[in-house]
Amino acid sequence: MFNNIYVELFTNFCARVITLLAIAYTLSPSVVQACEKPVYTIGVQAIEYSPHYNFEDKNAASYFSEYVAWLNNNLPCRFIVKPYPIKRLNLLFNQKQVDFIYPDNPNWHDEITAQSRSYSTPLVTALGGTVVKLKDKDIELGDFKRLAFPRGFTPIAWLELQAQYIIEFAETNSAKAALQMVLSSRASGADVEWNVANYLIKVNGLKPMTLGRKLPFTPTKFHLATL
């Protein structure tokens, strides 16, 4: 008698387990989704800008890749980095198709746009300056003829000086190309962030260069921003 009751209870228990498993299997996509960490996207510039960031090579080490790894290890959510061309990145961000944008700085926007965004504390400070040959470290603005800079970047500190000193602007395909224009005397200097310039000089075996002492120098903070 006891054995029969035991078998019956066990059979009923198994039936219930099977039923629950069937329900769980049916609902598994939503159940799994509810248990996963929330996912946020960080839209970034699809360029190589080492050592700050490199989104042409996903496996390359950079300041920003280390920061994202820290976020994913320490926060109860997950961040996915998606690179886009600069103009498209800004469009997608304004349309809220990406949750965050990097790098960003309130000084890059008009007052209304800047106030519509929330900014993190600065992740790094970029040392914006004008890279020249060693012999030209004391070049004066009056002797400066042509400025090279990577396409997609705006040499803000030079805009007011361009007309005053009749300086020609030359866009290049990359920061490396801008430096090469200086070394080949096709430009007086390059508007390239100093850490980036040092990195490119080292990995490409370029001749040593320096920052022009009498040329614009604009330290800029890089923020993570969201709407």
N, C-alpha and C positions, 0 to 999 in steps of 0.2 A: 504493500500500500504506500509506504513511504517512498519507495523507489519510483513508483508510478507518478506520484505528485512531483517529485524532484525532476523527473524527465519532462513532465508537462510544463513546469515553471521554466526550466531551461530552454525548452522549445519556444515558449512564448517570448522569453528574453531574446533569443536569437532572431525571432521574427521581427521584434521591435528594432533591434540593431540594424537588421537588413533594411527595414523601412526608413530609418533615420539616415543610413548611409545613402540610400537612393535619393532622399530629399536633399542631402548635402551635396551629392554629385550633381543634381539638377541645378542647384543654386551656387555651385562652386565658383563661377566667375565673379559674382557679386560678393561672395563670402571672402574670396581671396583678395579682391580689390579693397574691401573694408579693412582687412588685416594688414595690408601693405602700408609702408610709409607714404605720406602725401608726396607727390612729385612736382617739382617746380623747374621751369626752364630758365636758363641764363643765356640770353642772346649775346654773342660776342662778335668782334670784327674778324672776318675770315682772312687774316693775314698772319705773317710770321713777324713777331716783334719781341724776340728773345732778348734778354732773359725775363721780360715782363710777362709775355704770353706768346704761345705758338699754336695757332689753330689750323695750320697747314699740316702739321704732324701731331696727331693726337697723343702719341707716346712720348713727345718731347717734354723734358722737365722745364718748369717755369715757375715764377712766383705765383701766378694765378692758379695753375694746376695744383700746387701744394695747398693753396687756400681752399679750393673746392673739395679736395680730399679731406681736409680738416673739417669742413662743414658736414660732409656726409658721415664722418666718423663721430661727430659730437652733437648733432641735432636730430630730433625725432622726425626728420623728413629727408627727402633725397633730392639732389640737384643734378640736372642734366645740362651739359653745355652744348649749345648748337651754334656753329659759326655761320655767318651770313655776310655778303658784301655790305659795305658800310651803309650805303643809301637804303638798301632793302632792310637792313637791321633796324634802322630808325623808323621805317614805315611799319614793320611788324610790331615793334615795341609800342608805337602810338595806337595801333589797332588792338593792343593787348593780346597778341598772339604769342608773345613770350612774357614771362613774369618779371624778369630782371634784365638789365642791360649792363655791360661792362666793356671798356671803362667809360665812366661818365664824370662830368664835373659841372656844377651850376654855372660856372663862368663861360661855358661853351654855348649857352642858350640865352635867349631874351628873358626878361624878368618873369613873364607869364609862364613860359615853358619851364623855367627853372623852379618856380614855386609849385608846379603841378607834380613834381617828382619828390620822392623821399630818398635821401642819400645815406649810405652807410658811413661810418667813420672812414678816413682814408686808409686804403689798403697799402699803398706805396706812394712815394713822392717821386715823380718823374723829373729828371734834371734836364729840362728843355734848354738847349743852347745852340750855338752855331759852331759846327766842327770845321776846322781849317787845317791847313798844313802847319807843321811845326814852325816854319820860318815866318808864317803869317799870324802868329799868336797876338801881335799888337796891331794888326791891320785896322785902319780907321774906316768909319762909315763912308767917308768921301772917296776912298779907294776901292770900296766894295762894289763889284759890277753885277754879279749874277748869283742868285741863291737857288740851290737845288733842294728839293724836298719830295718825300714819297707821295704818290697820288692818293687822294683821300684825306690827307692831312692839310690843315690850314695854318700857315706861319703867322699866327695872330700878331705876335710882337713886331713883325716886319710890315704889316699892312700900312701903317701910317708912315713908315720910313720909305716905302717903295717909291712914291711920287716925289717926296722931298729930295731923295738922293739918286733918283733915276736908276733904280735897281730892277733888273730883269728877273722874273720868276721862271723856274724850270721844273716841271713835274717829272718824276721818274717812276719806274715800275716798282721800285723797292727802295728801302733805306740803304741797302748795299750799293745800288746803282747811284744813289745820290752821293755817297762817299767816293765812289770811283770817279765821278765827274770832277770832284775837287782834286783828287790825286792826279788826274789827267789834265788839270788846269782848264777844264771846260766850265768850271764854276769857282767863284771866290770862296764859297763856304756852303755847308749843308745844314739845314734845319733838321737835325736828327738827335733824339734823346741820347744823353751821354752814356748811360749804361748800355743802350742798344748799340751805339757806335763802338764802344769798347769790345762788346761781344763779337760784333761783325769783324772788327779789325783782327781779333785773335783767331777766330775760327777760319777766316779766309786768308790769313797771312798777309794782310794789307800793311802798308807802311804806317808807322805811328802817326797819330794826329792829336790835336788838342782843341780846346774851346777858345774861341776868340775872346780875349780879355775885354775888348772895348765894343763887343757886339751884344745883341740882346741875349739875356739869360733869364729864363722864366720857369722856375720850379713849379710843377703842376701836380696836384694831388689826384690820384685815381680812386674813384668811388664805385661801389655797386649801387645801382639805382633801380627804383621800382615806382610804378604809378599807384 
